[in-house]
Amino acid sequence: MSHGHGHGSHAAHSAAPSDRRARAVLMLFLALVAVGTLSGLAALWPSADDLPDRVAYAAEGVTFVDAEVTVVEEACPVIVVGPDMPQTGEADQEFPENCNSLVAAVASGPEEGQELRVQAEAGVVRSGLEPGDDISLMRFPPAAEAEAPVYAFSHVHRGTPLVAMTVLFVVVVAVVARLRGILALVGLGFAAAIVWWFVLPGLLAGENGIAVAVVGSVLIMYVVLYLAHGPSVRTSTALAGTLLALAVTAALGAWAVGAVRLSGLSNEDGEFLQLYADNLDFRALLTAGIIIAGLGVLNDVTITQASAVFELRAAAPTMTRRELFGSGMRIGRDHIASTIYTIVFAYAGTALGLLLLLSLYDRPLGDVLSSDILSEEIVRTLASAIGLVASVPITTAIAAATVTAPEPVVREPAAAGEPSA
């Protein structure tokens, strides 16, 4: 009996042929995808000649100077001049003097030290701007030597609070997650670099938008997952599940954009891009956005599923692969429910102003949902959510196939006088 128990323990620590085959297939798949990704990166990397000319942010001669707010005037009231359209500035309406304006002391440029009044938008005045805040002004050169330059409000300097929040975020991650959290931040920086230096230029250069997004996303996932979680069969399992679910999302997104007849030009950003980026395929741009939008959630779900199955194997070494898959799926279903809420509520929060505006219009709900801008977001959300749901059984199945084989169930011999089982 002791010999049999020792043999079973040894079997648990040595990979069975089925384990070795499954892991070999997994690593071969990841190696082939890596080679394809690097080849795609080389083929799609845009040259400087393919990129559109840089667009000047301001007219020639216009410069930006720093200033410090000294006085914030009242915001102009809003009045309704028609049944639907709120407007301001009617001639017969009394307004506070100099409303919607700021007094600022110029801190740089030829007029440094001068105080001047500039007009601002009502939203700027109502944003909580206070004396002492730093702002940026646009300086328009004088048309003639005898004339004074014209100044206009540009934006508020927000560097200090943004840097403070970033530092706080890094510190919290480092304290709570330690080395793994720091490595995740490094991976996040790498992802930002790929988007900025490859994905965006590739799209502007007129490369296939879906191919650019897929290659960039796959490269990001390779680096982010292995950097944050370390090279292991568990991480490789999560990566394979992520890549396959990403393929589902990309295919579904490309189909949905065509089926719903989306143009990718539902907002003013698309209209501006049309003027300056002649080679840009806006429908492919929309699909690329769908692919990239699902990366973070996919990463979360697949690494959780892979870890769950491997931990189940450690806790229950005698479970069959079928039982492991069933247990992992029960965990995954709970995760799916909470993550779907995350996707939907994240969009609802960012688009709350738009949703409020649409709710004010006297239009049937079906027409509102069919509008270009909402249809884009519905397609983006649903494609990401379907890819997310598909990632759970995919990753769970890969993990159940690549964990160590189940240990044989060892039965204790029956005691003397007891019937044998």
C-alpha positions in Angstrom: 0.0 0.0 0.0 2.8 2.4 0.8 4.4 1.6 -2.5 1.2 2.6 -4.3 0.9 5.8 -2.4 4.4 6.8 -3.2 3.9 6.1 -6.8 0.8 8.3 -6.9 2.7 11.2 -5.2 5.5 10.9 -7.8 2.9 11.0 -10.6 1.5 14.2 -9.3 5.0 15.9 -9.6 5.8 14.6 -13.1 3.9 15.9 -16.2 1.9 13.2 -17.8 2.1 12.8 -21.6 -1.2 14.6 -22.0 0.1 17.6 -20.0 3.2 17.8 -22.0 1.3 17.7 -25.3 -1.2 20.4 -24.2 1.6 22.6 -22.9 3.6 22.1 -26.1 0.6 23.1 -28.2 0.1 26.1 -26.0 3.7 27.3 -26.3 3.7 26.6 -30.1 0.6 28.7 -30.5 2.0 31.6 -28.5 5.3 31.4 -30.4 3.6 31.5 -33.8 1.4 34.4 -32.7 4.5 36.2 -31.4 6.3 35.8 -34.7 3.2 37.0 -36.6 2.9 40.0 -34.3 6.5 41.1 -34.8 6.2 40.6 -38.5 3.0 42.7 -38.5 4.8 45.3 -36.4 7.5 45.6 -39.0 5.2 45.6 -42.0 2.7 48.1 -40.5 5.2 50.5 -38.9 4.5 53.8 -40.7 7.3 55.9 -42.1 7.5 59.6 -41.6 6.6 60.1 -45.3 3.3 58.3 -44.9 2.1 60.5 -42.0 0.0 63.7 -42.7 1.6 67.0 -42.1 1.5 68.4 -38.6 -1.3 70.8 -38.0 -0.6 74.1 -36.3 -2.7 74.5 -33.1 -3.0 78.2 -33.6 -2.7 80.8 -36.4 0.7 82.0 -37.4 2.1 84.6 -35.0 -0.2 83.6 -32.1 1.7 82.7 -29.0 0.7 81.4 -25.5 1.6 83.2 -22.3 1.1 82.4 -18.7 -1.0 84.5 -16.4 -2.4 84.5 -12.9 -6.1 85.2 -12.2 -6.7 88.2 -10.0 -10.5 88.6 -10.4 -13.3 86.2 -11.5 -16.5 87.9 -12.6 -20.0 86.6 -12.4 -21.3 84.1 -14.9 -23.8 85.5 -17.4 -27.3 84.2 -16.8 -28.8 81.8 -19.3 -32.2 82.7 -20.8 -34.5 80.7 -23.1 -35.4 82.6 -26.3 -37.2 79.7 -27.9 -39.0 76.5 -27.1 -35.9 74.4 -27.4 -32.7 76.4 -27.5 -31.1 78.2 -24.5 -29.1 81.3 -25.4 -27.3 84.1 -23.8 -26.6 87.8 -24.5 -30.0 89.1 -25.7 -30.0 92.9 -26.2 -33.1 93.4 -23.9 -31.7 91.3 -21.1 -29.8 93.0 -18.3 -26.5 91.2 -17.4 -23.9 91.9 -14.8 -21.1 94.2 -16.1 -18.2 92.1 -17.5 -19.9 88.8 -16.8 -18.1 85.7 -18.1 -14.7 87.5 -17.9 -11.5 87.2 -15.9 -8.9 89.7 -14.8 -5.4 88.3 -15.0 -1.9 89.4 -14.5 0.4 88.4 -17.4 3.3 86.4 -16.1 5.4 86.0 -19.3 5.8 87.5 -22.7 6.2 91.2 -23.8 3.4 92.5 -21.6 4.6 90.7 -18.5 3.3 92.3 -15.3 0.3 94.0 -17.0 -3.3 93.3 -15.9 -5.9 92.7 -18.5 -9.5 91.5 -18.8 -10.3 88.5 -21.0 -13.6 86.9 -21.9 -14.1 83.3 -21.0 -16.8 80.7 -21.4 -19.5 80.5 -18.8 -18.4 77.0 -17.9 -14.9 78.3 -17.0 -16.3 80.9 -14.7 -18.5 78.4 -13.0 -15.7 75.8 -12.7 -14.5 77.1 -9.3 -11.7 79.3 -10.8 -10.3 81.5 -8.1 -7.8 84.4 -7.8 -4.3 83.0 -7.7 -5.0 80.2 -10.2 -2.6 79.9 -13.1 -4.0 80.1 -16.7 -2.8 80.2 -20.2 -3.7 83.1 -22.6 -3.5 83.3 -26.4 -1.7 86.4 -27.5 -2.7 87.7 -31.0 -0.1 90.0 -32.4 -1.2 93.6 -33.2 -2.3 94.3 -36.7 -0.4 97.6 -36.7 2.5 98.9 -34.7 0.3 101.5 -32.9 -2.3 98.9 -31.8 -2.1 96.7 -28.7 -2.1 92.9 -28.9 -5.3 91.0 -28.3 -5.5 88.4 -25.6 -8.0 85.5 -25.3 -8.5 82.8 -22.7 -6.9 79.4 -23.6 -7.0 77.0 -20.7 -6.4 76.5 -17.0 -3.0 75.1 -15.9 -3.9 71.8 -14.2 -0.4 70.3 -14.0 0.0 70.4 -10.2 -3.2 68.5 -9.2 -2.8 66.1 -12.0 0.8 65.3 -11.0 -0.3 65.0 -7.4 -3.0 62.5 -8.3 -0.5 60.5 -10.5 2.0 60.3 -7.6 -0.7 59.3 -5.2 -1.8 56.5 -7.6 1.8 55.2 -8.0 2.4 55.3 -4.2 -0.9 53.4 -3.5 -0.2 50.8 -6.1 3.4 50.3 -4.9 2.4 50.0 -1.2 -0.5 47.7 -1.8 0.6 45.6 -4.7 4.4 46.0 -4.2 6.7 44.7 -6.9 3.8 43.3 -9.0 2.1 46.6 -8.9 5.2 48.4 -9.9 5.7 46.0 -12.8 2.1 46.6 -13.8 2.8 50.3 -14.0 5.8 49.7 -16.2 3.6 47.6 -18.4 1.1 50.4 -18.5 3.8 52.8 -19.7 4.8 50.3 -22.4 1.2 50.1 -23.5 1.0 53.9 -23.7 4.2 53.9 -25.8 2.8 51.4 -28.3 -0.4 53.3 -28.7 1.3 56.6 -29.1 4.2 55.5 -31.4 2.6 52.7 -33.4 -1.2 52.5 -33.3 -1.9 56.2 -33.7 0.7 56.9 -36.5 -0.4 53.7 -38.2 -4.0 54.8 -38.3 -3.1 58.3 -39.5 -0.8 56.8 -42.2 -3.8 54.9 -43.7 -2.7 51.4 -42.7 -5.4 48.8 -42.2 -6.9 50.0 -38.9 -8.0 46.6 -37.7 -4.6 45.0 -38.4 -2.8 47.9 -36.6 -5.1 47.6 -33.5 -4.8 43.8 -33.4 -1.0 43.9 -33.7 -0.6 46.6 -31.2 -3.0 45.0 -28.7 -1.4 41.6 -29.0 2.1 43.1 -28.4 0.8 44.9 -25.4 -0.8 41.8 -23.9 2.5 39.8 -24.3 4.5 42.3 -22.5 1.9 43.3 -19.9 1.0 39.8 -18.8 4.5 38.4 -18.6 5.9 41.5 -16.9 3.2 41.7 -14.3 2.6 38.0 -13.6 5.9 36.4 -14.6 6.6 33.7 -17.2 4.7 30.6 -16.3 2.2 28.1 -17.7 -0.5 29.9 -15.8 0.4 33.3 -17.4 0.7 31.6 -20.8 -2.7 30.1 -20.3 -4.2 33.5 -19.5 -2.4 35.0 -22.5 -3.7 32.4 -24.9 -7.3 33.0 -23.6 -6.8 36.7 -24.0 -5.6 36.4 -27.6 -8.4 34.1 -28.7 -11.0 36.3 -27.0 -9.4 39.4 -28.7 -9.9 37.7 -32.0 -13.6 37.2 -31.2 -13.9 40.8 -30.3 -12.1 42.0 -33.4 -14.2 39.8 -35.8 -17.5 40.8 -34.1 -16.6 44.5 -34.0 -15.7 44.5 -37.7 -19.0 42.8 -38.6 -21.1 45.0 -36.3 -19.7 48.2 -37.7 -20.7 47.2 -41.2 -24.0 45.6 -40.2 -25.1 48.7 -38.2 -23.9 51.0 -41.0 -21.7 53.1 -38.7 -19.6 55.8 -40.3 -17.3 56.6 -37.4 -18.1 60.2 -37.8 -20.6 60.7 -35.1 -18.9 63.6 -33.3 -16.8 66.7 -34.1 -13.5 64.8 -33.6 -14.2 62.8 -36.7 -15.1 65.9 -38.6 -11.8 67.6 -37.7 -9.9 64.4 -38.6 -11.5 64.4 -42.0 -10.0 67.7 -42.7 -6.4 66.8 -41.8 -6.1 63.0 -42.2 -7.1 62.1 -45.7 -5.9 58.5 -45.4 -7.8 57.6 -42.3 -10.5 54.9 -42.5 -13.0 56.0 -40.0 -14.9 52.7 -39.9 -11.7 50.9 -39.2 -10.9 53.5 -36.6 -14.1 52.7 -34.9 -13.3 48.9 -34.9 -9.8 49.6 -33.6 -11.4 51.5 -30.7 -13.6 48.5 -29.9 -10.5 46.2 -29.9 -8.4 48.4 -27.7 -11.3 49.2 -25.3 -11.6 45.6 -24.3 -8.0 45.0 -23.4 -8.0 45.8 -19.7 -11.1 43.9 -18.9 -10.0 40.8 -20.9 -6.7 40.8 -19.1 -8.5 40.9 -15.7 -10.8 38.1 -16.6 -8.4 35.7 -18.2 -5.7 35.9 -15.5 -8.4 35.4 -12.9 -9.7 32.3 -14.6 -6.3 30.8 -15.2 -5.3 31.4 -11.5 -8.6 29.9 -10.3 -8.1 26.7 -12.3 -4.5 26.3 -11.2 -5.4 27.0 -7.5 -8.3 24.5 -7.8 -5.8 21.9 -9.0 -3.5 22.6 -6.0 -6.4 22.4 -3.5 -8.0 19.3 -5.1 -5.3 17.2 -6.9 -7.7 14.3 -7.6 -10.3 16.4 -9.5 -10.6 15.4 -13.1 -10.1 17.9 -15.9 -13.9 17.9 -16.5 -14.5 18.7 -12.9 -11.9 21.4 -12.9 -13.5 23.0 -16.0 -16.9 22.9 -14.3 -15.6 24.5 -11.1 -13.7 27.1 -13.0 -16.8 28.0 -15.0 -18.8 28.5 -11.8 -16.2 31.0 -10.6 -16.1 32.6 -14.1 -19.9 33.1 -14.2 -19.8 35.2 -11.0 -16.9 37.2 -12.5 -18.7 37.8 -15.8 -21.7 39.3 -14.0 -19.7 41.8 -12.1 -17.4 42.7 -15.1 -20.4 43.3 -17.4 -21.7 45.8 -14.9 -18.2 47.5 -14.9 -18.3 47.9 -18.7 -21.8 49.3 -18.9 -21.5 51.6 -15.9 -18.1 52.9 -17.1 -19.7 54.1 -20.3 -22.8 55.5 -18.5 -20.6 57.5 -16.2 -18.4 59.0 -19.0 -21.4 59.8 -21.2 -23.8 61.0 -18.5 -24.0 64.6 -20.0 -24.9 63.2 -23.4 -27.5 60.8 -21.9 -29.0 63.8 -20.1 -29.2 65.8 -23.3 -30.8 62.9 -25.2 -33.3 62.4 -22.5 -34.5 65.9 -22.9 -35.3 65.5 -26.5 -38.9 64.6 -27.4 -38.0 61.5 -29.4 -38.9 57.9 -29.1 -36.4 55.8 -27.2 -35.8 53.6 -30.2 -34.8 56.6 -32.3 -32.5 57.9 -29.6 -30.7 54.5 -29.4 -30.4 54.4 -33.2 -28.6 57.7 -33.3 -25.0 57.5 -34.6 -23.3 58.4 -31.4 -25.3 56.0 -29.2 -25.2 53.2 -31.7 -21.4 53.5 -31.8 -21.2 53.1 -28.0 -23.7 50.3 -28.0 -21.7 48.3 -30.6 -18.5 49.1 -28.7 -20.0 47.9 -25.4 -21.6 44.8 -26.7 -18.7 43.6 -28.8 -16.4 44.0 -25.8 -18.9 42.3 -23.5 -19.3 39.3 -25.9 -15.5 38.9 -26.2 -15.3 39.1 -22.4 -17.9 36.4 -21.9 -16.2 34.2 -24.6 -12.9 34.5 -22.8 -14.1 32.7 -19.7 -14.8 29.2 -21.3 -11.8 29.6 -23.6 -9.4 30.3 -20.8 -10.9 27.8 -18.4 -10.7 25.1 -21.0 -7.0 25.9 -21.8 -6.2 26.0 -18.1 -7.9 22.7 -17.4 -6.0 21.1 -20.3 -2.6 22.4 -19.2 -2.6 21.8 -15.4 -1.0 18.7 -14.1 -2.9 15.4 -14.4 -5.1 14.4 -11.5 -3.6 12.2 -8.9 -5.1 8.7 -8.6 -7.6 8.3 -5.8 -6.0 6.1 -3.2 -8.4 4.0 -1.2 -7.5 2.9 2.3 -7.7 -0.9 2.8 -10.8 -2.1 4.6 -10.3 -2.9 8.3 -10.4 -6.5 9.4 -13.9 -7.8 9.5 -15.2 -5.0 7.2 -16.5 -5.8 3.7 -14.2 -4.6 0.9 -15.5 -1.8 -1.2 
